[in-house]
Amino acid sequence: MSVSTNNWTDEDFAALNARFEPRPPQAPLEWVFDAFEMETAVMGSGFGASGVVLMHFLERVQPGATVFYLDTDVLFPETYNLRDRLTARFDLNIVRVHSGLSLDDQAEEHGEKLWEDNPDKCCFLRKVKPLRQYLADKSAWLTAIRRDQSPTRADAEYVEWSDANEVVKVNPLADWTEDDIWNHIDRHNLPYNPLHNEGYPSIGCMPCTDRVEEEEADDPRAGRWSDTDKKECGLHLEPEPAE
């Protein structure tokens, strides 16, 4: 079955969110694969702890489903290793998405360390733009974002429309907490990035991710762009509505 979202209203999304509010993550996942063709409903992940949990649920609901990751060429070695472990663990199709822009070409065009001089532009070139290109022929984008991760994610719904990417965005773990995530990982003996045990609550690209002190470890996004006011790479930011 495949549905068209062209005529969906705010009321339609509100009804879906009311339906999923008291239910476990399997419910929105089951709805996605009933509403959309499997080939057009994809999960995105950077292989964080929440992403591992969502992959665990996803395999239960839809074995063989696609999980894509944005390879910026500067991910931690531990992240690539975890990708390989997850590929072996789950019956899921893990797909690499790349900007097509090499680090050398980026340096020649924009400067040697764009992530320091203009991190927003670096994120756009290596993450946001390739995401939009990859989702251009997709219907639904599954993510593992949670409301407790940051103020910019506090209003995340289970099902919402992404204007930036023109897809239905589904966040089955929206109401989960950090404790919920780690309890699930421990209960099911799921693999996770060992950097989480070394002072990295959130793990992104190597140049933009720092180890944090123990007193900061309770902040799920601590250590990302720590010398700036930047909190998001831009993947989950929507454009401001027109006046």
GUVEX-751438 format. One line per field, with one value per residue: residue number from 1; x, y, z of N, C-alpha, C in turn; residue in three letters; chain. Coordinates in pm, 1 decimal, m for minus. Layout:
% residues N
k	[NUM,...]
n_xx	[X,...]
n_yy	[Y,...]
n_zz	[Z,...]
ca_xx	[X,...]
ca_yy	[Y,...]
ca_zz	[Z,...]
c_xx	[X,...]
c_yy	[Y,...]
c_zz	[Z,...]
r	[Ala,...]
c	[A,...]
//
This chain:
% residues 243
k	[1,2,3,4,5,6,7,8,9,10,11,12,13,14,15,16,17,18,19,20,21,22,23,24,25,26,27,28,29,30,31,32,33,34,35,36,37,38,39,40,41,42,43,44,45,46,47,48,49,50,51,52,53,54,55,56,57,58,59,60,61,62,63,64,65,66,67,68,69,70,71,72,73,74,75,76,77,78,79,80,81,82,83,84,85,86,87,88,89,90,91,92,93,94,95,96,97,98,99,100,101,102,103,104,105,106,107,108,109,110,111,112,113,114,115,116,117,118,119,120,121,122,123,124,125,126,127,128,129,130,131,132,133,134,135,136,137,138,139,140,141,142,143,144,145,146,147,148,149,150,151,152,153,154,155,156,157,158,159,160,161,162,163,164,165,166,167,168,169,170,171,172,173,174,175,176,177,178,179,180,181,182,183,184,185,186,187,188,189,190,191,192,193,194,195,196,197,198,199,200,201,202,203,204,205,206,207,208,209,210,211,212,213,214,215,216,217,218,219,220,221,222,223,224,225,226,227,228,229,230,231,232,233,234,235,236,237,238,239,240,241,242,243]
n_xx	[84.4,45.7,37.4,m71.3,63.6,m4.5,m238.4,m258.0,m346.7,m289.2,m450.3,m466.9,m207.9,m206.5,m397.1,m272.3,m51.7,m176.4,m275.9,m42.4,80.9,41.2,162.1,401.6,728.7,702.8,452.2,428.9,621.9,510.8,290.6,415.4,521.5,295.3,167.0,340.7,545.7,802.1,1049.6,1056.1,1053.0,1271.9,1532.4,1738.8,2064.8,2325.9,2448.5,2435.8,2352.5,2070.0,1997.9,2083.4,1903.4,1661.3,1709.6,1701.6,1428.9,1325.6,1417.5,1266.4,1008.9,1021.4,1211.5,1504.3,1469.4,1576.7,1856.2,2020.3,2333.6,2515.0,2809.9,3069.2,3335.6,3494.2,3427.9,3453.0,3689.2,3584.0,3313.6,3280.7,3357.1,3151.0,2936.7,2995.6,2963.1,2691.3,2584.2,2641.5,2491.2,2215.8,1931.4,1917.5,1932.9,2205.9,2309.3,2545.9,2565.9,2695.2,2843.5,2976.8,3171.8,3507.0,3737.6,3971.2,3893.3,3702.4,3862.8,4021.4,3835.6,3699.3,3866.5,4111.4,4027.1,3727.8,3534.1,3609.7,3625.4,3377.8,3145.6,2870.5,2841.6,3007.6,2869.6,2639.0,2730.5,2837.2,2648.5,2371.9,2294.7,2352.2,2167.5,1918.0,1926.9,1931.3,1686.4,1509.1,1353.3,1208.6,950.2,909.3,1092.4,1268.5,1372.4,1587.1,1562.5,1506.6,1293.2,1416.0,1676.5,1770.1,1690.9,1612.0,1491.9,1281.2,1012.9,955.6,752.1,576.3,502.4,555.5,568.1,835.5,939.2,1180.6,1285.3,1076.3,930.4,752.4,830.5,930.5,943.4,993.8,1096.8,1049.9,948.6,1112.8,1363.3,1707.1,1779.3,1594.1,1691.0,1949.6,1883.7,1741.2,1940.3,2114.9,1946.2,1899.9,2148.7,2280.5,2504.9,2717.3,2865.4,3190.7,3301.7,3115.6,3162.4,3381.0,3355.8,3207.6,2910.2,2756.5,2814.9,2970.9,3121.5,3478.2,3639.4,3461.8,3365.4,3400.1,3551.5,3387.3,3368.2,3292.5,3080.7,2932.2,2827.3,2565.0,2422.6,2281.4,2376.5,2619.3,2955.4,2950.4,3046.7,3176.1,3304.0,3144.5,2820.8,2668.4,2442.1,2320.4,2358.7,2203.0,2041.1,1802.0,1672.8,1421.7,1312.3,1227.7,884.4,723.2,642.4]
n_yy	[m119.6,227.5,563.2,895.4,1203.2,1451.2,1595.1,1607.0,1740.9,1968.4,1869.1,1600.0,1508.7,1567.0,1387.8,1142.5,1164.8,1176.1,922.6,767.9,850.9,715.2,471.4,204.5,218.3,45.3,88.4,339.2,259.1,29.2,148.4,315.3,132.3,17.4,229.2,327.7,236.8,m5.4,52.4,326.0,420.2,505.3,476.3,708.7,732.6,811.6,626.0,653.2,592.7,598.5,554.7,291.5,156.1,215.8,85.0,m176.5,m207.1,m157.1,m372.9,m577.0,m507.4,m461.9,m648.9,m624.6,m364.1,m32.3,140.0,437.1,612.4,916.2,965.7,1152.2,1146.3,1207.0,1069.8,903.5,634.5,438.6,466.9,377.5,114.2,31.0,51.4,m169.1,m377.0,m354.0,m405.4,m675.0,m767.6,m699.0,m768.1,m573.9,m325.9,m152.5,153.5,358.6,706.5,969.0,1289.0,1327.4,1506.8,1540.9,1560.6,1691.5,1838.5,2000.6,2149.1,2285.6,2448.3,2581.1,2625.1,2504.1,2400.6,2392.9,2319.5,2448.0,2721.3,2781.0,2617.5,2570.4,2581.2,2370.7,2152.9,2174.6,2116.8,1855.9,1706.3,1806.6,1880.4,1636.0,1473.4,1583.0,1533.2,1253.9,1191.7,1278.8,1114.2,972.1,876.4,863.8,938.5,797.3,866.2,876.2,1076.5,1247.6,1409.0,1494.4,1551.2,1803.9,2160.4,2231.4,2007.3,1958.9,1979.3,1773.8,1558.6,1241.3,1187.3,1397.0,1667.1,1726.2,2013.4,2096.0,1870.7,1757.1,1523.9,1278.7,1279.9,1062.9,992.5,762.0,730.6,959.3,1030.1,898.6,862.5,935.4,742.6,541.3,460.6,352.3,152.9,m18.0,m93.8,m230.7,m434.2,m586.3,m645.4,m490.8,m372.5,m81.6,244.5,254.1,493.5,626.5,545.9,683.7,949.9,1080.4,1193.2,1248.3,1168.1,1275.1,1410.2,1382.3,1630.5,1802.3,1710.9,1671.7,1528.2,1534.3,1685.4,1519.6,1643.7,1750.5,1540.4,1458.9,1599.3,1528.4,1625.0,1735.6,1839.1,1866.6,2081.3,2248.9,2492.8,2688.4,2844.4,2670.4,2399.9,2206.5,2008.2,2067.6,1890.2,1835.8,2072.1,2295.3,2518.0,2860.1,2955.5,3133.6,3482.6]
n_zz	[0.0,m71.0,19.0,m64.1,38.4,m33.5,16.7,288.3,603.7,884.0,1079.9,1014.1,1072.9,1345.5,1439.0,1389.1,1561.6,1808.6,1815.0,1835.7,2069.4,2327.3,2273.9,2197.3,2023.3,1805.2,1695.1,1533.8,1346.4,1227.8,1110.9,920.1,729.4,640.8,526.3,331.0,46.7,90.5,m24.9,m31.6,221.4,457.4,701.2,869.2,1011.3,1243.2,1382.5,1657.9,2007.0,2034.0,1769.7,1732.0,1897.6,1764.1,1521.6,1612.9,1679.0,1424.4,1266.8,1376.2,1298.7,1018.4,853.9,651.6,578.2,475.1,601.8,608.3,613.7,653.2,513.2,596.8,555.1,767.2,995.8,1314.9,1359.8,1527.8,1480.2,1215.4,1258.9,1429.7,1251.8,1086.7,1267.9,1327.7,1078.9,1057.4,1268.8,1239.9,1031.0,808.9,550.3,514.0,402.6,240.9,212.7,31.3,m22.1,m258.9,m276.8,m234.8,41.9,m26.2,m255.1,m137.9,36.8,m146.3,m270.4,m62.8,149.8,389.0,643.6,667.7,848.5,1077.7,1010.6,893.3,1007.5,964.7,686.6,611.4,723.6,570.5,310.0,337.2,469.7,492.3,225.6,75.0,211.9,138.2,m135.3,m137.6,m19.9,m208.0,m374.5,m194.0,44.1,319.1,611.6,861.1,1189.4,1481.4,1667.5,1981.6,2217.5,2449.5,2390.2,2306.5,2313.0,2054.6,1962.9,2121.1,2058.1,1889.7,1698.8,1671.9,1413.0,1142.5,903.7,689.5,567.8,460.0,338.5,210.5,280.5,476.3,809.3,1057.9,1396.8,1599.8,1859.0,1999.1,2255.6,2429.4,2687.3,2784.3,2973.2,2911.6,2661.6,2718.7,2899.3,2732.9,2550.9,2725.2,2815.2,2587.4,2499.2,2298.7,2044.4,2073.8,2029.0,2149.8,2229.8,2376.6,2631.7,2698.0,2753.1,2557.2,2495.7,2267.0,1931.0,1649.2,1367.9,1359.5,1375.4,1498.8,1736.9,2077.5,2370.0,2687.4,3014.3,3324.9,3459.7,3254.6,3121.2,3133.7,2949.3,2649.6,2405.0,2448.5,2383.2,2109.1,1855.5,2043.8,2092.7,1993.2,1929.5,1798.6,1770.5,1622.2,1326.2,1115.4,985.7,1112.4,1130.8,1041.5,780.5,855.7,873.0,608.7,623.0]
ca_xx	[0.0,117.8,m56.6,m21.1,55.4,m23.8,m354.5,m263.8,m362.2,m237.8,m540.2,m429.2,m88.1,m244.4,m467.4,m171.8,29.2,m261.2,m285.7,82.5,133.2,54.7,199.8,546.4,785.2,659.5,327.7,454.8,696.8,414.8,210.2,496.9,535.9,162.3,127.3,433.5,624.8,923.9,1163.8,1053.4,1053.4,1410.2,1579.9,1870.5,2131.1,2468.4,2490.1,2434.6,2283.6,1928.3,1985.7,2096.2,1775.6,1559.3,1738.6,1654.4,1284.3,1299.5,1436.1,1152.5,888.3,1042.0,1344.8,1546.9,1447.4,1699.1,1910.8,2129.2,2415.4,2584.0,2953.5,3134.8,3478.9,3566.3,3369.3,3550.2,3709.7,3491.0,3182.4,3284.2,3359.6,3015.8,2857.6,3020.2,2902.4,2546.0,2554.2,2645.1,2392.3,2076.7,1885.1,1880.2,2015.2,2275.2,2351.8,2630.3,2530.2,2810.9,2820.8,3047.8,3274.9,3619.9,3793.2,4068.9,3820.6,3640.3,3969.8,4064.4,3730.5,3645.6,3965.4,4164.0,3947.0,3598.2,3458.4,3646.6,3597.8,3234.9,3090.5,2738.4,2859.2,3063.0,2758.1,2547.6,2790.7,2869.1,2538.6,2236.7,2271.0,2335.2,2042.8,1807.3,1936.4,1895.1,1543.6,1428.9,1256.7,1156.2,822.7,915.2,1226.9,1264.9,1486.6,1590.9,1571.5,1423.7,1262.0,1502.2,1814.5,1807.5,1574.9,1568.2,1418.1,1182.3,877.4,947.4,632.1,599.2,488.2,548.0,608.1,961.7,938.8,1314.7,1313.5,951.8,894.2,698.7,938.8,873.3,1036.6,928.5,1151.6,1039.3,922.0,1206.3,1466.0,1840.0,1776.3,1520.8,1779.3,2055.7,1821.1,1707.8,2067.5,2164.2,1852.7,1908.5,2290.1,2302.6,2634.4,2711.8,2996.2,3265.1,3334.9,3019.1,3220.9,3504.4,3326.8,3143.2,2765.7,2707.6,2930.2,2951.6,3247.7,3594.3,3684.8,3357.8,3316.4,3500.6,3523.5,3336.7,3391.6,3187.2,2963.7,2855.4,2792.5,2420.1,2368.7,2296.9,2442.4,2744.5,3074.4,2936.5,3078.5,3180.8,3355.2,3052.0,2681.6,2603.2,2393.9,2267.5,2425.4,2108.6,1955.6,1670.8,1622.9,1329.7,1312.4,1124.3,769.8,716.3,548.6]
ca_yy	[0.0,354.0,674.3,1026.5,1301.1,1582.8,1665.5,1594.4,1866.6,1966.2,1782.9,1461.1,1479.5,1569.6,1262.6,1036.3,1180.0,1137.7,776.7,704.0,903.8,619.8,340.6,181.9,256.4,m41.5,135.7,424.0,184.3,m54.0,238.7,360.8,31.7,m5.5,347.7,358.4,127.6,m27.4,115.7,471.4,451.4,476.7,530.1,770.8,716.3,835.3,514.3,685.1,493.7,597.8,492.8,146.7,109.7,220.7,m23.3,m299.4,m211.7,m160.6,m509.3,m657.3,m470.5,m471.6,m698.6,m585.3,m221.0,43.4,238.4,507.7,701.8,1019.7,950.6,1281.9,1116.9,1239.9,1001.4,833.6,492.7,359.2,472.8,285.1,m20.6,1.1,25.1,m306.4,m467.5,m346.7,m474.5,m818.1,m801.9,m678.2,m795.8,m444.1,m284.4,m30.7,218.7,477.3,823.9,1057.7,1414.6,1330.8,1609.3,1491.5,1658.1,1772.1,1934.8,2098.6,2236.7,2371.7,2545.5,2655.1,2641.3,2378.7,2347.6,2461.1,2290.3,2547.6,2857.3,2796.7,2483.9,2555.2,2551.0,2236.7,2061.0,2178.6,2049.0,1715.5,1634.0,1853.4,1870.3,1496.6,1421.0,1627.1,1462.1,1114.0,1180.5,1339.5,1018.9,893.7,922.7,873.0,941.8,756.4,915.4,837.1,1193.7,1245.7,1543.2,1532.7,1569.0,1945.3,2248.3,2233.2,1883.5,1942.9,1974.1,1667.4,1475.8,1107.8,1199.3,1536.9,1693.2,1798.2,2103.9,2102.8,1750.9,1720.0,1386.9,1256.4,1248.8,980.7,986.8,667.4,738.5,1100.0,1048.1,819.9,937.0,876.4,619.0,440.9,411.2,266.2,33.5,m107.4,m147.4,m329.0,m547.4,m668.5,m664.1,m432.0,m304.7,64.4,305.3,256.2,630.6,669.5,513.5,760.9,1091.7,1136.8,1166.6,1256.6,1140.9,1315.2,1411.9,1396.3,1767.2,1882.4,1636.5,1668.7,1462.0,1632.5,1657.3,1437.6,1723.8,1780.7,1415.7,1438.4,1669.0,1434.6,1686.1,1798.1,1802.7,1894.3,2221.2,2300.1,2630.1,2775.6,2837.2,2573.1,2281.9,2110.6,2010.6,2122.2,1784.5,1835.2,2209.6,2329.1,2661.0,2941.2,2978.7,3266.6,3575.7]
ca_zz	[0.0,m68.6,28.1,m102.8,147.2,m95.4,71.7,432.9,677.0,1021.3,1157.3,986.0,1151.8,1487.0,1468.3,1394.3,1682.1,1922.1,1807.6,1873.5,2196.1,2438.1,2222.6,2183.8,1893.4,1696.0,1635.1,1417.6,1246.0,1154.9,1027.8,806.9,625.1,586.3,449.5,221.9,m7.9,168.3,m91.4,m16.5,364.3,495.1,828.2,870.4,1140.4,1260.0,1466.8,1800.1,2089.7,1998.4,1638.8,1749.9,1951.6,1659.6,1428.5,1675.7,1656.8,1280.9,1217.1,1421.3,1222.9,873.6,816.8,517.6,554.5,447.8,695.3,542.0,695.7,577.7,533.7,575.4,541.2,891.1,1110.4,1397.3,1326.3,1608.8,1416.1,1102.0,1314.2,1476.7,1130.4,1043.1,1367.2,1310.8,953.2,1087.0,1373.2,1200.4,894.8,754.5,436.8,555.9,278.5,254.0,132.0,29.9,m93.7,m385.6,m264.3,m155.7,135.7,m99.5,m338.9,m48.1,84.9,m256.2,m302.4,52.7,255.6,442.4,754.2,660.5,970.7,1178.9,963.0,863.9,1031.0,904.3,544.6,604.1,748.6,456.4,195.3,359.8,532.3,460.3,80.9,34.5,266.6,53.4,m262.6,m116.6,12.8,m313.9,m428.9,m82.1,100.4,465.1,670.0,1000.3,1265.9,1622.1,1754.9,2101.1,2268.0,2562.1,2346.5,2297.5,2295.5,1914.8,1935.8,2228.2,2003.2,1789.7,1700.0,1618.0,1266.8,1104.0,766.6,675.7,452.8,402.6,260.0,141.7,314.7,610.2,903.7,1164.7,1509.9,1691.3,1994.6,2040.0,2398.2,2510.2,2759.1,2778.7,3052.3,2834.0,2555.8,2770.9,2957.1,2621.8,2500.9,2822.0,2822.4,2466.3,2466.8,2167.2,2029.3,2070.1,2008.1,2276.4,2268.1,2478.4,2762.3,2711.6,2768.9,2438.3,2496.4,2130.4,1845.4,1510.9,1294.1,1449.3,1405.4,1564.8,1852.9,2183.7,2497.6,2783.2,3154.7,3385.0,3496.6,3134.0,3054.5,3132.1,2832.3,2538.0,2289.3,2492.2,2309.0,1966.6,1824.4,2180.6,2099.2,1921.2,1972.6,1711.2,1841.5,1525.1,1195.9,1019.2,931.6,1177.7,1139.1,932.3,749.8,920.4,784.3,545.0,687.3]
c_xx	[87.9,17.0,10.1,m40.8,24.1,m134.7,m365.9,m269.4,m296.5,m321.9,m507.7,m307.1,m120.2,m313.7,m369.7,m90.5,m49.1,m272.6,m159.2,133.0,143.4,111.8,351.4,595.7,741.1,538.4,351.7,534.8,603.1,328.9,287.1,497.2,401.8,122.8,213.5,504.0,756.6,1043.4,1169.1,1047.8,1189.0,1442.9,1717.4,1933.8,2276.5,2528.2,2513.6,2354.3,2134.9,1905.8,1995.8,1965.3,1668.1,1583.6,1690.1,1503.1,1251.7,1314.1,1319.5,1028.8,904.5,1184.0,1378.1,1526.6,1581.4,1731.1,2026.8,2207.4,2489.8,2732.5,3022.7,3284.7,3559.1,3493.6,3479.3,3569.4,3613.6,3351.3,3176.1,3284.8,3221.5,2923.5,2873.0,2957.5,2750.2,2502.5,2549.8,2532.9,2248.6,2051.0,1827.0,1977.8,2080.4,2346.8,2434.0,2581.5,2644.7,2782.2,2878.1,3159.8,3388.4,3668.3,3895.1,4000.3,3754.2,3744.7,4014.0,3963.4,3693.4,3746.8,3994.3,4075.9,3814.9,3517.1,3493.7,3603.8,3449.6,3167.2,2951.8,2749.4,2914.0,2953.6,2662.1,2603.4,2802.8,2753.3,2401.1,2205.0,2258.7,2210.1,1926.0,1808.2,1892.0,1744.7,1451.8,1324.8,1200.0,1026.0,829.9,1059.0,1213.2,1389.6,1475.1,1601.0,1470.6,1403.2,1358.8,1645.5,1859.8,1682.3,1523.0,1487.8,1301.3,1040.3,860.4,820.3,667.6,594.7,472.6,593.1,738.2,956.2,1073.9,1342.5,1192.4,920.2,822.2,813.7,877.4,979.3,980.9,976.3,1137.5,1024.4,1014.6,1307.2,1601.5,1844.7,1703.1,1612.0,1880.7,2000.9,1788.3,1834.6,2120.1,2077.0,1870.4,2052.4,2322.3,2440.4,2615.8,2854.6,3072.1,3306.0,3236.6,3073.6,3344.2,3479.4,3267.6,2993.1,2707.3,2828.5,2897.1,3081.8,3364.0,3632.6,3587.7,3299.3,3427.8,3454.5,3479.6,3371.1,3270.7,3062.2,2877.9,2793.5,2642.4,2352.4,2389.7,2369.8,2574.6,2861.0,3067.2,2955.3,3094.7,3231.8,3264.8,2913.2,2604.0,2564.5,2347.6,2345.4,2333.9,2013.7,1813.5,1616.8,1536.0,1335.7,1201.1,1008.0,770.0,614.0,424.6]
c_yy	[124.6,467.0,802.0,1123.5,1440.7,1663.5,1652.8,1732.1,1854.7,1873.8,1635.4,1421.5,1476.3,1439.0,1145.5,1044.2,1144.7,985.0,708.7,744.5,799.0,485.0,327.6,214.4,168.2,14.5,230.8,352.6,96.8,31.6,281.4,257.8,m21.2,108.3,370.7,232.8,117.7,46.0,266.8,515.4,409.1,539.3,591.6,755.8,757.0,731.8,554.6,580.7,484.8,530.4,341.8,88.1,109.3,112.5,m157.0,m315.2,m227.6,m301.8,m598.8,m632.7,m496.7,m518.7,m658.7,m439.7,m149.4,141.6,306.2,591.7,797.4,1011.9,1081.0,1268.2,1150.3,1183.8,930.3,689.7,402.3,357.5,378.4,139.9,m62.1,m25.7,m120.3,m406.7,m469.0,m416.4,m625.4,m859.7,m799.8,m717.5,m667.1,m408.5,m150.5,29.9,343.6,586.4,923.9,1179.6,1414.1,1433.2,1556.1,1600.6,1747.8,1877.5,2041.8,2198.4,2334.0,2482.1,2634.7,2677.0,2510.0,2317.9,2422.8,2438.2,2383.8,2687.6,2883.3,2660.9,2463.9,2518.1,2410.4,2132.1,2057.9,2097.4,1898.3,1636.0,1677.3,1836.9,1725.4,1431.6,1457.5,1554.5,1317.1,1097.4,1229.6,1244.3,927.8,955.2,946.4,857.9,911.0,807.6,869.7,957.6,1183.3,1388.2,1588.3,1562.4,1714.0,2030.3,2249.5,2109.2,1863.2,1928.2,1864.7,1585.1,1335.6,1111.2,1346.4,1551.3,1772.0,1883.0,2103.9,1986.7,1697.1,1571.5,1386.8,1211.4,1178.4,959.2,893.0,674.6,878.5,1117.7,965.1,912.0,867.7,745.1,507.7,376.7,312.5,142.3,m67.9,m171.9,m256.1,m455.1,m642.6,m688.8,m613.3,m367.2,m153.8,116.7,313.6,396.6,685.7,643.3,597.3,911.4,1158.6,1103.7,1161.1,1246.7,1176.2,1303.5,1440.1,1541.7,1846.7,1813.9,1625.3,1582.1,1568.3,1589.4,1585.2,1518.4,1762.3,1656.9,1390.0,1510.3,1580.4,1491.4,1754.1,1747.7,1828.5,2044.1,2300.2,2443.3,2730.3,2765.8,2733.1,2449.1,2172.0,2121.3,2066.9,2017.4,1793.1,1975.4,2237.7,2478.5,2734.2,2961.5,3121.0,3352.0,3592.4]
c_zz	[0.0,m69.1,m18.1,12.6,94.3,m29.0,223.7,497.8,814.4,1108.1,1135.7,1068.6,1300.7,1526.6,1477.8,1523.1,1807.7,1929.8,1860.3,2011.4,2306.1,2396.1,2202.7,2042.4,1776.7,1623.4,1518.3,1309.5,1162.5,1062.9,903.4,695.2,575.3,493.5,325.8,172.4,68.5,107.7,m69.2,129.2,420.2,629.7,809.8,1007.5,1132.5,1352.1,1611.9,1875.6,2055.1,1863.3,1646.0,1800.9,1842.9,1554.8,1483.2,1656.7,1508.5,1225.4,1257.7,1334.6,1074.0,842.2,673.0,485.5,538.8,560.0,624.0,643.4,604.0,609.4,496.8,550.0,666.1,1013.6,1188.2,1347.4,1403.0,1547.7,1296.5,1150.3,1363.5,1358.4,1087.0,1139.8,1353.4,1182.0,975.7,1181.7,1320.3,1055.0,837.1,643.2,470.5,435.9,309.5,159.9,144.4,m55.8,m235.0,m387.4,m177.6,m60.8,66.3,m185.6,m254.1,1.7,m23.7,m283.6,m185.3,164.7,325.2,550.9,761.2,787.3,1085.1,1136.5,940.3,881.3,971.1,756.5,526.0,624.2,630.1,339.7,215.9,418.8,481.3,311.8,34.8,90.9,176.4,m80.5,m246.7,m92.3,m99.6,m371.8,m321.2,m31.1,250.3,513.0,818.4,1071.2,1410.7,1714.9,1868.4,2151.6,2376.3,2519.6,2343.3,2283.5,2151.9,1878.2,2032.0,2176.6,1898.3,1808.6,1650.8,1465.9,1234.0,959.4,766.5,549.4,382.1,307.9,184.9,157.1,448.9,699.0,1024.6,1272.3,1617.5,1836.1,2053.9,2190.1,2487.4,2578.0,2740.5,2857.3,2978.0,2729.7,2612.5,2839.8,2847.2,2565.3,2594.2,2822.0,2704.4,2418.5,2326.2,2159.9,2029.7,2058.5,2140.5,2320.4,2371.4,2618.4,2792.0,2714.9,2646.6,2441.6,2355.9,2037.8,1701.2,1435.0,1390.0,1477.2,1491.4,1687.9,1955.7,2299.7,2597.6,2925.6,3214.6,3416.7,3376.1,3070.5,3048.1,3016.3,2710.2,2417.6,2326.5,2407.8,2159.8,1943.0,1954.4,2191.9,2029.7,1983.4,1892.5,1790.8,1747.1,1395.0,1088.1,961.9,987.3,1201.9,1017.0,905.6,822.9,823.9,729.2,616.7,600.7]
r	[Met,Ser,Val,Ser,Thr,Asn,Asn,Trp,Thr,Asp,Glu,Asp,Phe,Ala,Ala,Leu,Asn,Ala,Arg,Phe,Glu,Pro,Arg,Pro,Pro,Gln,Ala,Pro,Leu,Glu,Trp,Val,Phe,Asp,Ala,Phe,Glu,Met,Glu,Thr,Ala,Val,Met,Gly,Ser,Gly,Phe,Gly,Ala,Ser,Gly,Val,Val,Leu,Met,His,Phe,Leu,Glu,Arg,Val,Gln,Pro,Gly,Ala,Thr,Val,Phe,Tyr,Leu,Asp,Thr,Asp,Val,Leu,Phe,Pro,Glu,Thr,Tyr,Asn,Leu,Arg,Asp,Arg,Leu,Thr,Ala,Arg,Phe,Asp,Leu,Asn,Ile,Val,Arg,Val,His,Ser,Gly,Leu,Ser,Leu,Asp,Asp,Gln,Ala,Glu,Glu,His,Gly,Glu,Lys,Leu,Trp,Glu,Asp,Asn,Pro,Asp,Lys,Cys,Cys,Phe,Leu,Arg,Lys,Val,Lys,Pro,Leu,Arg,Gln,Tyr,Leu,Ala,Asp,Lys,Ser,Ala,Trp,Leu,Thr,Ala,Ile,Arg,Arg,Asp,Gln,Ser,Pro,Thr,Arg,Ala,Asp,Ala,Glu,Tyr,Val,Glu,Trp,Ser,Asp,Ala,Asn,Glu,Val,Val,Lys,Val,Asn,Pro,Leu,Ala,Asp,Trp,Thr,Glu,Asp,Asp,Ile,Trp,Asn,His,Ile,Asp,Arg,His,Asn,Leu,Pro,Tyr,Asn,Pro,Leu,His,Asn,Glu,Gly,Tyr,Pro,Ser,Ile,Gly,Cys,Met,Pro,Cys,Thr,Asp,Arg,Val,Glu,Glu,Glu,Glu,Ala,Asp,Asp,Pro,Arg,Ala,Gly,Arg,Trp,Ser,Asp,Thr,Asp,Lys,Lys,Glu,Cys,Gly,Leu,His,Leu,Glu,Pro,Glu,Pro,Ala,Glu]
c	[A,A,A,A,A,A,A,A,A,A,A,A,A,A,A,A,A,A,A,A,A,A,A,A,A,A,A,A,A,A,A,A,A,A,A,A,A,A,A,A,A,A,A,A,A,A,A,A,A,A,A,A,A,A,A,A,A,A,A,A,A,A,A,A,A,A,A,A,A,A,A,A,A,A,A,A,A,A,A,A,A,A,A,A,A,A,A,A,A,A,A,A,A,A,A,A,A,A,A,A,A,A,A,A,A,A,A,A,A,A,A,A,A,A,A,A,A,A,A,A,A,A,A,A,A,A,A,A,A,A,A,A,A,A,A,A,A,A,A,A,A,A,A,A,A,A,A,A,A,A,A,A,A,A,A,A,A,A,A,A,A,A,A,A,A,A,A,A,A,A,A,A,A,A,A,A,A,A,A,A,A,A,A,A,A,A,A,A,A,A,A,A,A,A,A,A,A,A,A,A,A,A,A,A,A,A,A,A,A,A,A,A,A,A,A,A,A,A,A,A,A,A,A,A,A,A,A,A,A,A,A,A,A,A,A,A,A,A,A,A,A,A,A]
//
